[in-house]
Amino acid sequence: CSWFANEEDYTAAGLEPGRKRRVCKPWTSVEQANLQIGIYLFGRQWELVARHVGSRTRKQTQDYAYHYFDKLRREGKEGLIPPELSEGKWRAPNEQELKQWLKETGLS
């Protein structure tokens, strides 16, 4: 979610200028793919994952990722969820692991 940048944005959306309104734009398929790859590469280091996504803040990335983790749990794919950083089990994948993961997630 973000705030309208200027008065034209308010007018274009049919809203009264001067009042702050939050606007949530949906995640694109490219952002979702970059999120998944970023999580795989950086685990729960949200600042790095957000930089990999490139168009979302750390908070937006983290919030969306937790919804994504819930989806993976419902689908029985807990193995694709990185451990908490405090558990110290996460490590960067090697090239072969990345290729296998991309195949499993359908991103390749």
Kinemage of the C-alpha trace (Angstrom):
@kinemage 1
@onewidth
@group {chain A} dominant
@subgroup {mainchain}
@vectorlist {calphas} color= white
{ca cys a 1} P 0.000 0.000 0.000
{ca ser a 2} L 1.129 3.529 -0.612
{ca trp a 3} L -0.138 7.091 -0.324
{ca phe a 4} L -1.279 9.111 -3.326
{ca ala a 5} L 1.726 11.054 -4.547
{ca asn a 6} L 0.060 14.291 -5.636
{ca glu a 7} L -3.227 16.108 -6.201
{ca glu a 8} L -3.637 14.758 -9.750
{ca asp a 9} L -3.634 11.215 -8.352
{ca tyr a 10} L -6.544 12.107 -6.075
{ca thr a 11} L -8.493 13.718 -8.898
{ca ala a 12} L -7.821 10.836 -11.296
{ca ala a 13} L -9.140 8.401 -8.686
{ca gly a 14} L -12.263 10.515 -8.118
{ca leu a 15} L -11.293 11.421 -4.564
{ca glu a 16} L -11.270 14.725 -2.741
{ca pro a 17} L -7.757 16.257 -2.897
{ca gly a 18} L -6.050 17.025 0.377
{ca arg a 19} L -7.226 13.974 2.294
{ca lys a 20} L -4.651 11.254 2.713
{ca arg a 21} L -5.778 7.927 1.311
{ca arg a 22} L -3.874 4.699 1.077
{ca val a 23} L -3.936 2.817 -2.171
{ca cys a 24} L -3.054 -0.846 -2.415
{ca lys a 25} L -1.981 -2.006 -5.815
{ca pro a 26} L -1.941 -5.739 -6.441
{ca trp a 27} L 1.331 -7.592 -6.761
{ca thr a 28} L 2.227 -8.338 -10.372
{ca ser a 29} L 3.338 -11.787 -11.495
{ca val a 30} L 6.868 -10.412 -11.945
{ca glu a 31} L 6.895 -9.073 -8.379
{ca gln a 32} L 5.596 -12.414 -7.089
{ca ala a 33} L 8.292 -14.323 -8.966
{ca asn a 34} L 10.983 -11.931 -7.708
{ca leu a 35} L 9.637 -12.351 -4.168
{ca gln a 36} L 9.859 -16.147 -4.402
{ca ile a 37} L 13.383 -16.019 -5.814
{ca gly a 38} L 14.414 -13.389 -3.255
{ca ile a 39} L 13.108 -15.521 -0.390
{ca tyr a 40} L 14.983 -18.499 -1.729
{ca leu a 41} L 18.213 -16.535 -2.150
{ca phe a 42} L 18.064 -14.441 1.041
{ca gly a 43} L 15.753 -16.332 3.394
{ca arg a 44} L 13.986 -13.960 5.776
{ca gln a 45} L 16.419 -11.082 5.306
{ca trp a 46} L 13.540 -8.812 4.295
{ca glu a 47} L 15.589 -5.792 3.303
{ca leu a 48} L 17.520 -7.895 0.778
{ca val a 49} L 14.357 -9.604 -0.472
{ca ala a 50} L 12.685 -6.189 -0.932
{ca arg a 51} L 15.674 -4.955 -2.929
{ca his a 52} L 15.402 -8.049 -5.109
{ca val a 53} L 11.687 -7.376 -5.704
{ca gly a 54} L 12.672 -3.800 -6.515
{ca ser a 55} L 9.260 -2.148 -6.324
{ca arg a 56} L 8.057 -2.818 -2.774
{ca thr a 57} L 9.139 -1.763 0.706
{ca arg a 58} L 10.594 -4.099 3.300
{ca lys a 59} L 7.290 -4.070 5.214
{ca gln a 60} L 5.181 -4.768 2.110
{ca thr a 61} L 7.521 -7.605 1.146
{ca gln a 62} L 7.451 -9.159 4.603
{ca asp a 63} L 3.643 -8.930 4.899
{ca tyr a 64} L 3.102 -10.452 1.472
{ca ala a 65} L 5.632 -13.209 2.187
{ca tyr a 66} L 3.780 -14.280 5.336
{ca his a 67} L 0.586 -14.669 3.289
{ca tyr a 68} L 2.606 -16.630 0.740
{ca phe a 69} L 3.949 -18.879 3.545
{ca asp a 70} L 0.378 -19.553 4.704
{ca lys a 71} L -0.508 -20.597 1.150
{ca leu a 72} L 2.475 -22.966 1.031
{ca arg a 73} L 1.405 -24.515 4.356
{ca arg a 74} L -2.132 -25.081 3.049
{ca glu a 75} L -0.669 -26.774 -0.040
{ca gly a 76} L 1.598 -29.006 2.085
{ca lys a 77} L 4.792 -27.360 0.819
{ca glu a 78} L 6.338 -26.392 4.167
{ca gly a 79} L 9.765 -27.379 2.849
{ca leu a 80} L 9.778 -24.274 0.617
{ca ile a 81} L 9.412 -21.947 3.644
{ca pro a 82} L 12.798 -20.699 4.934
{ca pro a 83} L 13.470 -21.067 8.688
{ca glu a 84} L 13.454 -18.074 10.996
{ca leu a 85} L 16.828 -16.328 11.034
{ca ser a 86} L 17.124 -16.946 14.774
{ca glu a 87} L 17.083 -20.708 14.082
{ca gly a 88} L 20.332 -20.300 12.138
{ca lys a 89} L 19.441 -23.036 9.629
{ca trp a 90} L 19.161 -20.929 6.494
{ca arg a 91} L 22.018 -20.846 3.993
{ca ala a 92} L 22.366 -19.537 0.462
{ca pro a 93} L 21.583 -22.193 -2.161
{ca asn a 94} L 24.115 -23.466 -4.661
{ca glu a 95} L 23.362 -23.327 -8.386
{ca gln a 96} L 22.025 -26.893 -8.611
{ca glu a 97} L 19.686 -26.353 -5.646
{ca leu a 98} L 18.410 -23.126 -7.198
{ca lys a 99} L 17.645 -24.878 -10.497
{ca gln a 100} L 15.800 -27.671 -8.667
{ca trp a 101} L 13.817 -25.171 -6.589
{ca leu a 102} L 12.852 -23.164 -9.696
{ca lys a 103} L 11.607 -26.381 -11.296
{ca glu a 104} L 9.570 -27.329 -8.179
{ca thr a 105} L 7.944 -23.917 -7.923
{ca gly a 106} L 7.212 -23.696 -11.638
{ca leu a 107} L 9.303 -20.567 -12.132
{ca ser a 108} L 11.796 -22.128 -14.569
